């Protein structure tokens, strides 16, 4: 049986510690199985949920947004960088230009 892992352009990071196992350091990843996708921890292999393959990315996004959301504009290229699952950000690498950005005061 061939199993494909769906990887969006910018991965949506949802910690398994937020959904089921507070001691696990893994990230929930969609693994497509035909018309369905299992949301599986990449560290321990636990299946968090099974959804239709077409809903896997939006389900992960909803899970990530339930943990908060913030954004910041890159001072180098002007790109808006969004951070689902975070309520503040002190430093980041721009998704567009790859430059590191340190924020003197955390954005919320």
TORBA-452027 format. One record per residue: residue in three letters; y, x, z of N, C-alpha, C, CB in turn; residue number from 1. Coordinates in steps of 0.1 Angstrom, whole numbers, plus 2048, in hexadecimal, padded with zeros to 3 digits. Each point is the difference from the previous one (the first is absolute). Glycine has a CB too. Example, Ala and Ser with C-alpha at 12.3 -4.5 7.8 and 13.67 -1.06 7.14 Angstrom:
<nodes>
+------+------+------+------+-------+-------+-------+------+------+------+-------+-------+-------+-----+
! type ! n_py ! n_px ! n_pz ! ca_py ! ca_px ! ca_pz ! c_py ! c_px ! c_pz ! cb_py ! cb_px ! cb_pz ! seq !
+------+------+------+------+-------+-------+-------+------+------+------+-------+-------+-------+-----+
!  ALA !  7C7 !  884 !  84E !   80C !   7F7 !   800 !  80C !  809 !  800 !   7F4 !   7ED !   80C !   1 !
!  SER !  817 !  80F !  7ED !   80B !   809 !   800 !  80B !  7F8 !  808 !   7FA !   80C !   7EA !   2 !
+------+------+------+------+-------+-------+-------+------+------+------+-------+-------+-------+-----+
</nodes>
This chain:
<nodes>
+------+------+------+------+-------+-------+-------+------+------+------+-------+-------+-------+-----+
! type ! n_py ! n_px ! n_pz ! ca_py ! ca_px ! ca_pz ! c_py ! c_px ! c_pz ! cb_py ! cb_px ! cb_pz ! seq !
+------+------+------+------+-------+-------+-------+------+------+------+-------+-------+-------+-----+
!  UNK !  7F4 !  808 !  800 !   80C !   7F8 !   800 !  80C !  809 !  800 !   7F4 !   7ED !   80C !   1 !
!  UNK !  815 !  810 !  7EB !   80D !   808 !   7FF !  80A !  7F9 !  808 !   7FA !   808 !   7E9 !   2 !
!  UNK !  80D !  800 !  81F !   80B !   7FB !   809 !  80D !  807 !  7FC !   7F0 !   7FA !   813 !   3 !
!  UNK !  81A !  7FE !  7EA !   80D !   806 !   7FD !  80A !  7FE !  80B !   7FB !   7FC !   7E8 !   4 !
!  UNK !  80D !  80E !  81B !   80A !   7FE !   80A !  80D !  7FE !  7F8 !   7F4 !   80F !   811 !   5 !
!  UNK !  813 !  7E7 !  7F3 !   80D !   7FD !   7FA !  80B !  808 !  807 !   7F9 !   7E8 !   7FA !   6 !
!  UNK !  80F !  81F !  7FE !   80B !   809 !   806 !  80D !  7FC !  7F9 !   7F0 !   813 !   805 !   7 !
!  UNK !  819 !  7E6 !  802 !   80D !   7FC !   7FA !  808 !  80D !  7FE !   7FF !   7E9 !   80B !   8 !
!  UNK !  80C !  815 !  7ED !   809 !   80C !   7FD !  805 !  806 !  80D !   806 !   7F5 !   7EA !   9 !
!  UNK !  7FF !  803 !  81F !   804 !   805 !   80D !  7F7 !  7F9 !  80A !   818 !   804 !   7F9 !  10 !
!  UNK !  7DF !  803 !  80D !   7F6 !   7FA !   809 !  807 !  7F8 !  80B !   7F0 !   812 !   7FB !  11 !
!  UNK !  80A !  7E2 !  808 !   804 !   7F8 !   80C !  7F8 !  805 !  80C !   807 !   7EC !   7F1 !  12 !
!  UNK !  800 !  819 !  818 !   7F8 !   806 !   80C !  7FF !  7F6 !  80B !   808 !   817 !   7FA !  13 !
!  UNK !  7EC !  7E5 !  809 !   7FD !   7F7 !   80B !  7F6 !  807 !  809 !   805 !   7EB !   7F2 !  14 !
!  UNK !  7FF !  818 !  81A !   7F7 !   807 !   809 !  7F5 !  7F7 !  805 !   812 !   80F !   807 !  15 !
!  UNK !  7E1 !  7F6 !  7FA !   7F5 !   7F8 !   806 !  803 !  7FE !  80F !   7F0 !   80A !   7EF !  16 !
!  UNK !  818 !  7FF !  817 !   804 !   7FE !   80E !  808 !  7F3 !  802 !   7FF !   819 !   803 !  17 !
!  UNK !  808 !  7E3 !  7F2 !   808 !   7F3 !   801 !  7F7 !  7F4 !  7FE !   814 !   80D !   7F9 !  18 !
!  UNK !  7E0 !  7F5 !  801 !   7F8 !   7F4 !   7FC !  7F2 !  803 !  805 !   80E !   7FB !   7EC !  19 !
!  UNK !  7EF !  805 !  821 !   7F3 !   800 !   804 !  7FB !  80B !  809 !   7FC !   7F5 !   7EC !  20 !
!  UNK !  808 !  817 !  812 !   7FB !   80B !   808 !  80B !  809 !  804 !   7EA !   7FF !   7F5 !  21 !
!  UNK !  81C !  7FF !  817 !   80B !   808 !   804 !  7FD !  80F !  801 !   808 !   7ED !   80C !  22 !
!  UNK !  7EC !  817 !  7F5 !   7FC !   80E !   801 !  7FE !  807 !  7F2 !   7F5 !   7FA !   816 !  23 !
!  UNK !  80A !  7FE !  7DF !   7FD !   806 !   7F3 !  80D !  805 !  7F9 !   7EC !   7F0 !   7FE !  24 !
!  UNK !  813 !  81B !  7FC !   80C !   806 !   7F9 !  800 !  7FD !  7F1 !   800 !   812 !   811 !  25 !
!  UNK !  7F6 !  7E6 !  7EA !   7FF !   7FD !   7F2 !  80B !  7F7 !  7FB !   7E8 !   803 !   803 !  26 !
!  UNK !  818 !  7FC !  7EF !   809 !   7F7 !   7F9 !  7F7 !  7F6 !  7F8 !   811 !   813 !   7FE !  27 !
!  UNK !  7F4 !  7E0 !  802 !   7F9 !   7F6 !   7F9 !  802 !  801 !  7F1 !   802 !   7F1 !   814 !  28 !
!  UNK !  7F3 !  810 !  7E4 !   801 !   802 !   7F2 !  7F8 !  7F4 !  7F9 !   803 !   81A !   803 !  29 !
!  UNK !  802 !  7E1 !  7F1 !   7F9 !   7F6 !   7F9 !  7F5 !  807 !  7F8 !   814 !   7F1 !   7FF !  30 !
!  UNK !  7E0 !  80A !  801 !   7F4 !   804 !   7F8 !  7FC !  7F4 !  7F8 !   7F9 !   812 !   811 !  31 !
!  UNK !  809 !  7EF !  7E2 !   7FD !   7F4 !   7F7 !  7F1 !  7FF !  7FE !   816 !   802 !   7F5 !  32 !
!  UNK !  7E5 !  7F2 !  80B !   7F2 !   7FC !   7FD !  800 !  7F4 !  7F7 !   7F8 !   809 !   816 !  33 !
!  UNK !  80A !  7FA !  7DD !   801 !   7F5 !   7F6 !  80D !  7F8 !  803 !   7E7 !   7FF !   7FE !  34 !
!  UNK !  817 !  7F4 !  805 !   80B !   7F7 !   802 !  806 !  800 !  80E !   7F6 !   7F1 !   7EF !  35 !
!  UNK !  803 !  817 !  81A !   804 !   801 !   80E !  804 !  80E !  803 !   7F1 !   7ED !   806 !  36 !
!  UNK !  816 !  815 !  805 !   803 !   80D !   806 !  7FE !  800 !  80F !   811 !   804 !   7ED !  37 !
!  UNK !  7E8 !  806 !  818 !   7FF !   802 !   80E !  80C !  809 !  805 !   7E6 !   7FD !   7FF !  38 !
!  UNK !  820 !  7FF !  80C !   80A !   808 !   806 !  7F9 !  809 !  80A !   813 !   7EF !   7FC !  39 !
!  UNK !  7EB !  81E !  801 !   7F7 !   808 !   807 !  808 !  80C !  806 !   7ED !   7FA !   7F1 !  40 !
!  UNK !  80F !  80A !  81C !   806 !   80B !   806 !  7FB !  80D !  7FA !   802 !   7F3 !   816 !  41 !
!  UNK !  807 !  816 !  7E5 !   7FB !   80C !   7FA !  7FA !  80B !  809 !   812 !   7FB !   7EF !  42 !
!  UNK !  7F0 !  802 !  81E !   7FB !   80A !   80A !  7F2 !  7FC !  805 !   817 !   805 !   807 !  43 !
!  UNK !  7E8 !  7EE !  7FE !   7F3 !   7FC !   806 !  7F8 !  7F6 !  7F8 !   80B !   803 !   815 !  44 !
!  UNK !  7FB !  7F9 !  7E0 !   7F8 !   7F7 !   7F7 !  800 !  7F1 !  803 !   7F2 !   814 !   7FB !  45 !
!  UNK !  814 !  7E8 !  810 !   800 !   7F2 !   804 !  807 !  7F8 !  7F6 !   801 !   807 !   818 !  46 !
!  UNK !  7F9 !  7ED !  7E5 !   806 !   7F6 !   7F7 !  809 !  7F7 !  808 !   7EC !   801 !   7F0 !  47 !
!  UNK !  821 !  7FF !  80D !   80A !   7F9 !   807 !  800 !  7F1 !  7FB !   80E !   815 !   804 !  48 !
!  UNK !  7F1 !  7EA !  7EF !   801 !   7F3 !   7FA !  7FB !  801 !  7F1 !   813 !   7F9 !   80F !  49 !
!  UNK !  7E9 !  7FB !  7EC !   7FD !   7FF !   7F1 !  809 !  7F6 !  7FA !   7E7 !   807 !   804 !  50 !
!  UNK !  81F !  7FD !  7F1 !   80A !   7F7 !   7F9 !  7FC !  801 !  7F1 !   812 !   803 !   812 !  51 !
!  UNK !  7F5 !  7F4 !  7E6 !   7FE !   801 !   7F2 !  807 !  80D !  7FB !   7FF !   7E6 !   7FE !  52 !
!  UNK !  7FB !  820 !  7F8 !   806 !   80D !   7FC !  80E !  7FF !  7FC !   7E9 !   806 !   7F8 !  53 !
!  UNK !  81B !  7EE !  802 !   80E !   7FF !   7FC !  809 !  7FE !  80C !   7F8 !   7F5 !   7EB !  54 !
!  UNK !  803 !  809 !  821 !   809 !   7FE !   80B !  7FF !  80C !  80A !   7FD !   7E8 !   7FE !  55 !
!  UNK !  7FC !  823 !  7FE !   7FE !   80B !   809 !  80E !  807 !  804 !   7E9 !   803 !   7F6 !  56 !
!  UNK !  81F !  800 !  7FF !   80C !   807 !   803 !  80A !  7F7 !  808 !   7FC !   80D !   7EA !  57 !
!  UNK !  805 !  7E6 !  812 !   809 !   7F8 !   807 !  7FC !  7FE !  80F !   806 !   7F4 !   7EA !  58 !
!  UNK !  7ED !  80B !  818 !   7FB !   7FF !   80E !  803 !  80C !  808 !   7ED !   7F2 !   7F8 !  59 !
!  UNK !  811 !  81A !  802 !   804 !   80C !   807 !  80F !  801 !  803 !   7ED !   80C !   7F5 !  60 !
!  UNK !  81B !  7EF !  801 !   80E !   800 !   802 !  804 !  7F7 !  80C !   804 !   805 !   7E7 !  61 !
!  UNK !  7F6 !  7EF !  819 !   803 !   7F7 !   80B !  7FC !  806 !  80E !   7FC !   7ED !   7F0 !  62 !
!  UNK !  7F9 !  81A !  810 !   7FB !   806 !   80C !  80A !  80B !  804 !   7E8 !   7FC !   7FA !  63 !
!  UNK !  81D !  80C !  7FD !   809 !   80B !   803 !  80E !  7FA !  805 !   7F4 !   80F !   7EF !  64 !
!  UNK !  810 !  7E7 !  80A !   80D !   7FA !   804 !  800 !  7F9 !  80D !   805 !   7FD !   7E8 !  65 !
!  UNK !  7EF !  7FF !  81D !   800 !   7FA !   80D !  803 !  80A !  80B !   7EF !   7EF !   7F7 !  66 !
!  UNK !  810 !  81E !  806 !   802 !   80A !   809 !  80F !  805 !  800 !   7E8 !   807 !   7FE !  67 !
!  UNK !  820 !  7F2 !  7FA !   80E !   804 !   7FE !  803 !  806 !  7F2 !   801 !   805 !   819 !  68 !
!  UNK !  80C !  7FE !  7E5 !   804 !   804 !   7F3 !  80E !  807 !  801 !   7F3 !   7ED !   7F5 !  69 !
!  UNK !  80F !  81E !  804 !   80E !   806 !   800 !  801 !  806 !  7F2 !   801 !   804 !   819 !  70 !
!  UNK !  80B !  800 !  7E3 !   803 !   806 !   7F4 !  80C !  80A !  801 !   7F7 !   7EC !   7F4 !  71 !
!  UNK !  809 !  81E !  803 !   80B !   809 !   800 !  803 !  805 !  7F1 !   7FA !   807 !   818 !  72 !
!  UNK !  812 !  7FB !  7E5 !   804 !   805 !   7F3 !  800 !  810 !  800 !   80E !   7EB !   7FB !  73 !
!  UNK !  7EB !  81B !  7FB !   7FF !   80E !   7FF !  80E !  806 !  7FD !   7E8 !   7FE !   7F8 !  74 !
!  UNK !  81D !  80B !  80F !   80D !   806 !   7FD !  800 !  809 !  7F4 !   805 !   7FF !   819 !  75 !
!  UNK !  7EF !  805 !  7E3 !   7FF !   809 !   7F4 !  800 !  7F9 !  7F3 !   7F3 !   80F !   80E !  76 !
!  UNK !  806 !  7E6 !  7F1 !   7FF !   7F9 !   7F3 !  804 !  7F1 !  800 !   7ED !   810 !   7FB !  77 !
!  UNK !  816 !  7EB !  811 !   804 !   7F2 !   801 !  7F5 !  7F6 !  800 !   815 !   807 !   7F5 !  78 !
!  UNK !  7DF !  7FD !  80B !   7F4 !   7F7 !   800 !  7FF !  7F9 !  80E !   7F4 !   80E !   7EF !  79 !
!  UNK !  80A !  7E5 !  811 !   7FD !   7F8 !   80C !  7F1 !  803 !  804 !   812 !   7EE !   7FB !  80 !
!  UNK !  7EB !  817 !  810 !   7F3 !   803 !   805 !  7FD !  7F5 !  80B !   801 !   819 !   7FB !  81 !
!  UNK !  7F4 !  7E0 !  803 !   7FC !   7F6 !   80A !  7F4 !  805 !  808 !   809 !   7EE !   7F1 !  82 !
!  UNK !  7F6 !  80E !  81C !   7F6 !   804 !   809 !  7FA !  7F5 !  807 !   80B !   816 !   803 !  83 !
!  UNK !  7EB !  7E2 !  7F6 !   7FA !   7F5 !   808 !  7F7 !  806 !  80B !   800 !   7F2 !   7EB !  84 !
!  UNK !  800 !  807 !  820 !   7F8 !   804 !   80B !  807 !  809 !  80A !   7ED !   7FE !   7F2 !  85 !
!  UNK !  820 !  804 !  80B !   809 !   809 !   809 !  80C !  7F8 !  803 !   7F7 !   815 !   7F6 !  86 !
!  UNK !  80E !  7EC !  816 !   80C !   7F9 !   804 !  80C !  80A !  801 !   7F3 !   7F0 !   80D !  87 !
!  UNK !  80A !  81D !  7F2 !   80B !   80A !   7FF !  7FA !  80D !  7F9 !   80C !   7F7 !   815 !  88 !
!  UNK !  7FD !  811 !  7E6 !   7FB !   80C !   7F8 !  80A !  80B !  804 !   7F6 !   7F2 !   7ED !  89 !
!  UNK !  805 !  81A !  817 !   809 !   80B !   803 !  800 !  80A !  7F5 !   7FB !   7FD !   818 !  90 !
!  UNK !  7FA !  804 !  7E0 !   7FF !   809 !   7F4 !  7F6 !  7FB !  7F6 !   807 !   814 !   80F !  91 !
!  UNK !  7FB !  7EF !  7E5 !   7F6 !   7FB !   7F5 !  801 !  809 !  7F4 !   802 !   7E9 !   809 !  92 !
!  UNK !  7F5 !  816 !  7EE !   800 !   806 !   7F3 !  803 !  7F5 !  7F6 !   7F0 !   813 !   807 !  93 !
!  UNK !  81A !  7EF !  7F1 !   804 !   7F6 !   7F6 !  7F4 !  7FD !  7F6 !   819 !   807 !   803 !  94 !
!  UNK !  7E5 !  7EC !  7FB !   7F5 !   7FC !   7F6 !  804 !  804 !  7F2 !   7FA !   7ED !   80F !  95 !
!  UNK !  813 !  814 !  7EE !   804 !   803 !   7F2 !  801 !  80F !  7FD !   80C !   7EA !   800 !  96 !
!  UNK !  7FD !  81D !  808 !   803 !   80E !   7FD !  7F8 !  80A !  808 !   816 !   7F8 !   7FB !  97 !
!  UNK !  7E3 !  803 !  810 !   7F7 !   809 !   807 !  808 !  809 !  80A !   7F1 !   800 !   7ED !  98 !
!  UNK !  81C !  7FE !  815 !   808 !   808 !   809 !  7FD !  7FB !  80E !   812 !   804 !   7EF !  99 !
!  UNK !  7EF !  805 !  81B !   7FF !   7FC !   80E !  80D !  7FB !  805 !   7EE !   811 !   803 ! 100 !
!  UNK !  812 !  7E5 !  805 !   80D !   7FA !   805 !  7FE !  7FF !  80F !   805 !   7F4 !   7EB ! 101 !
!  UNK !  804 !  812 !  81D !   801 !   7FE !   80E !  80C !  7F7 !  803 !   7F5 !   817 !   805 ! 102 !
!  UNK !  808 !  7DF !  803 !   80A !   7F6 !   803 !  806 !  803 !  80E !   7F5 !   7EE !   7F1 ! 103 !
!  UNK !  818 !  815 !  810 !   805 !   804 !   80D !  7FE !  7F5 !  80B !   811 !   80E !   7F4 ! 104 !
!  UNK !  7F0 !  7E5 !  808 !   7FE !   7F5 !   809 !  7F5 !  7F8 !  7F9 !   818 !   800 !   80A ! 105 !
!  UNK !  7DE !  7FC !  7FD !   7F5 !   7F9 !   7FA !  805 !  7F3 !  7FA !   7F0 !   80A !   810 ! 106 !
!  UNK !  80C !  7F2 !  7E4 !   803 !   7F4 !   7F9 !  7F7 !  7F5 !  805 !   80A !   80C !   7EC ! 107 !
!  UNK !  7FB !  7E7 !  814 !   7F7 !   7F5 !   804 !  802 !  7F5 !  7F6 !   801 !   806 !   818 ! 108 !
+------+------+------+------+-------+-------+-------+------+------+------+-------+-------+-------+-----+
</nodes>
